[in-house]
Amino acid sequence: MIGTIINVITVFIGGMLGLFLGHRFPARMQETVLAALGLFTIVISIASSLQTGNPLIVLGSLLVGALIGETLHLEERLEGFGGWLQRRFAGRGGDSSRFIEGFVTASLVFCVGPLTIQGAIEDGLLGDYTKLAIKAMMDGFAALAFASTLGPGVLASIIVIVVFQGGISLLARWSSGVFTEAMIAELTATGGVVLLAIAFRLLDVKKIRAANLLPALFVAPAAVALMDALGIIYYVST
């Protein structure tokens, strides 16, 4: 959990700096910074998705995950939670839609990337928080940029970081030896595609309900485990 704690601190510092300094940035500068984050997210998502050893697992996980996410209305629930936080801590004044957008976007960006999953597992299994420390530095700068453009909702994403990223570390610690390299690879590759959906939101290309794809992150390693149990060949040569 040390890596998650470091991550929370950097996001808080970056978010606070963004809130206090953001008004000094002209609108065109904020738009360009947001576009840069979107482009960088595309690069990271592509690099992550290429780690798959079997693209069919990624595709199947996304389809099944989308069905689960849409059935459970995860995006709406996450937005609802963001709205509750806005009313609870920021009051009823201000732009609630901007707060919710900042919360949802930051939560997804900070919690879906490959460093989140790999770093959290290594932190839980080995006590090695190197990847999460690197991620924390990146997230701190991203939080500054997000908060300057999307407002205080970005800071609320800290709750999701603690629950999701910290939860993965605890799960990894409790289930030592369960996660194989293949499972982590497919989970990372699937997360890369979800990141691409977030990039489209940042670039205002299309608002995909990325949160409804999150169950795919659990389906992917489960699919690998099932294939191993059934003796099905996992790797597909490209």
C-alpha positions in Angstrom: 0.0 0.0 0.0 3.0 2.3 0.2 2.9 3.0 -3.5 -0.8 3.9 -3.3 -0.1 6.3 -0.4 2.6 8.0 -2.5 0.2 8.2 -5.4 -2.5 9.8 -3.3 0.0 12.5 -2.0 1.2 13.4 -5.5 -2.4 13.6 -6.9 -3.4 15.8 -4.0 -0.4 18.2 -4.4 -0.8 18.3 -8.2 -4.6 18.8 -8.0 -4.2 21.6 -5.4 -1.6 23.4 -7.6 -3.9 23.0 -10.6 -6.8 24.6 -8.7 -4.8 27.5 -7.4 -2.9 28.2 -10.6 -5.4 27.0 -13.3 -7.2 30.4 -13.5 -3.9 31.9 -14.6 -3.8 29.8 -17.7 -5.7 31.1 -20.7 -8.5 28.9 -22.2 -6.5 28.1 -25.3 -3.6 26.9 -23.1 -5.9 24.7 -21.1 -7.4 23.2 -24.2 -3.9 22.4 -25.6 -2.8 20.8 -22.3 -5.9 18.6 -22.3 -5.3 17.6 -25.9 -1.7 16.7 -25.0 -2.9 14.5 -22.2 -5.3 12.9 -24.6 -2.6 12.2 -27.2 -0.3 10.8 -24.5 -3.1 8.5 -23.3 -3.4 7.2 -26.8 0.3 6.3 -27.0 0.1 4.6 -23.6 -3.1 2.7 -24.5 -1.6 1.4 -27.8 1.7 0.3 -26.0 -0.4 -1.5 -23.4 -2.7 -3.3 -25.8 0.2 -4.7 -27.8 1.2 -6.8 -24.7 -1.5 -9.3 -25.4 -0.6 -12.9 -26.5 -4.1 -13.6 -27.7 -6.2 -10.6 -29.1 -9.3 -12.8 -28.9 -9.1 -12.7 -25.1 -9.0 -8.9 -25.2 -11.9 -8.7 -27.6 -14.0 -11.3 -25.6 -13.2 -9.6 -22.3 -14.3 -6.2 -23.7 -17.5 -7.6 -25.0 -18.4 -9.5 -21.9 -17.2 -6.6 -19.7 -19.3 -4.1 -21.7 -22.4 -6.2 -21.2 -21.8 -6.5 -17.5 -21.0 -2.8 -17.2 -24.0 -1.7 -19.1 -26.2 -4.0 -17.1 -24.9 -2.6 -13.8 -24.9 1.0 -15.1 -21.4 1.6 -13.8 -20.9 4.9 -15.6 -24.1 6.3 -14.2 -23.2 5.0 -10.7 -19.8 6.6 -10.9 -21.3 9.9 -12.1 -23.9 9.6 -9.3 -21.1 9.2 -6.8 -19.3 12.2 -8.2 -22.5 14.2 -7.9 -22.9 13.2 -4.3 -19.3 14.2 -3.5 -19.9 17.5 -5.2 -23.0 18.2 -3.1 -21.4 16.9 0.1 -18.1 18.7 -0.1 -18.4 21.5 -2.7 -21.9 22.5 -1.9 -24.7 23.0 -4.4 -23.2 26.0 -6.0 -20.8 25.8 -8.9 -20.8 23.7 -12.1 -21.8 20.2 -11.0 -21.4 18.7 -14.5 -17.8 20.0 -14.6 -17.1 18.5 -11.2 -18.5 15.1 -12.2 -16.6 15.2 -15.5 -13.4 15.9 -13.7 -14.0 13.2 -11.2 -14.9 10.5 -13.7 -12.2 11.4 -16.2 -9.4 11.6 -13.6 -10.6 8.4 -11.8 -10.5 6.4 -15.0 -7.1 7.8 -16.2 -5.5 7.3 -12.8 -6.8 3.8 -12.3 -6.9 2.0 -15.6 -3.3 2.4 -16.9 -0.8 -0.5 -17.1 1.3 1.0 -14.3 -1.7 0.9 -12.0 -2.3 -2.8 -12.4 1.3 -4.0 -12.7 2.5 -1.7 -10.0 -0.3 -2.5 -7.6 0.3 -6.2 -8.0 4.0 -5.9 -7.5 3.4 -3.7 -4.4 1.1 -6.3 -2.9 3.1 -9.4 -3.9 6.7 -8.3 -3.5 6.5 -5.0 -1.6 8.1 -3.3 -4.6 6.4 0.0 -5.2 8.8 1.3 -7.9 6.2 1.3 -10.7 3.6 3.0 -8.5 6.2 5.6 -7.6 6.8 6.3 -11.3 3.0 6.4 -11.8 2.6 8.8 -8.9 4.9 11.3 -10.4 3.1 11.1 -13.8 -0.3 11.3 -12.0 0.8 14.4 -10.1 1.5 16.4 -13.2 -1.6 15.0 -14.8 -3.7 16.1 -11.8 -2.2 19.6 -12.1 -3.3 19.8 -15.7 -6.7 18.1 -15.1 -7.5 20.3 -12.1 -6.6 23.5 -14.0 -9.1 22.6 -16.7 -11.7 20.3 -15.1 -11.8 21.7 -11.5 -12.0 20.2 -8.0 -13.6 17.0 -9.1 -10.1 15.7 -10.0 -9.2 15.7 -6.2 -12.2 13.5 -5.5 -10.6 10.8 -7.7 -8.3 10.1 -4.8 -11.1 8.0 -3.2 -11.2 5.8 -6.3 -7.4 5.5 -6.3 -7.4 4.3 -2.7 -10.3 1.8 -3.3 -9.3 0.4 -6.7 -5.5 0.6 -6.7 -5.2 -0.2 -3.0 -7.7 -3.0 -3.4 -5.6 -4.6 -6.1 -2.5 -4.5 -3.9 -4.4 -6.1 -1.0 -5.9 -8.7 -3.3 -2.5 -9.5 -4.7 -1.1 -9.8 -1.2 -3.9 -12.2 -0.1 -3.8 -14.3 -3.3 -0.1 -14.6 -3.7 0.8 -16.9 -6.6 -2.6 -16.6 -8.3 -1.6 -14.0 -10.8 0.4 -15.4 -13.7 2.4 -13.4 -16.3 -0.2 -14.3 -18.9 -3.1 -13.0 -16.7 -1.3 -9.7 -16.0 -0.4 -9.3 -19.8 -4.1 -9.7 -20.9 -5.3 -7.5 -18.0 -2.9 -4.8 -19.1 -3.7 -5.2 -22.8 -7.5 -4.9 -22.0 -6.8 -1.9 -19.8 -5.0 -0.3 -22.8 -8.2 -0.5 -24.9 -10.2 1.1 -22.1 -7.6 3.8 -21.9 -8.2 4.5 -25.6 -11.8 5.2 -24.8 -10.7 7.7 -22.2 -8.4 9.3 -24.7 -11.3 9.8 -27.0 -13.2 11.6 -24.2 -10.2 13.9 -23.5 -9.9 14.8 -27.2 -13.7 15.3 -27.4 -13.8 12.7 -30.3 -16.6 10.6 -28.7 -17.8 10.2 -25.2 -17.6 6.5 -24.7 -18.9 5.1 -21.4 -15.5 3.9 -20.4 -16.5 3.0 -16.9 -18.9 0.5 -18.3 -15.9 -1.3 -19.8 -14.1 -1.7 -16.4 -15.5 -5.3 -15.7 -13.4 -6.4 -18.7 -10.3 -5.9 -16.5 -11.6 -8.8 -14.3 -12.9 -10.9 -17.2 -9.5 -11.0 -18.9 -7.4 -12.7 -16.2 -10.4 -15.0 -15.4 -10.5 -16.0 -19.1 -6.8 -16.9 -19.0 -7.3 -18.9 -15.8 -10.2 -20.8 -17.4 -8.2 -21.6 -20.5 -5.3 -22.9 -18.3 -7.8 -25.0 -16.4 -9.2 -26.5 -19.5 -5.8 -27.0 -21.1 -6.6 -24.7 -24.0 -3.6 -23.2 -25.8 -3.4 -19.6 -24.6 -0.7 -18.0 -26.8 -1.5 -17.1 -30.4 1.6 -16.5 -32.7 1.3 -13.4 -34.8 
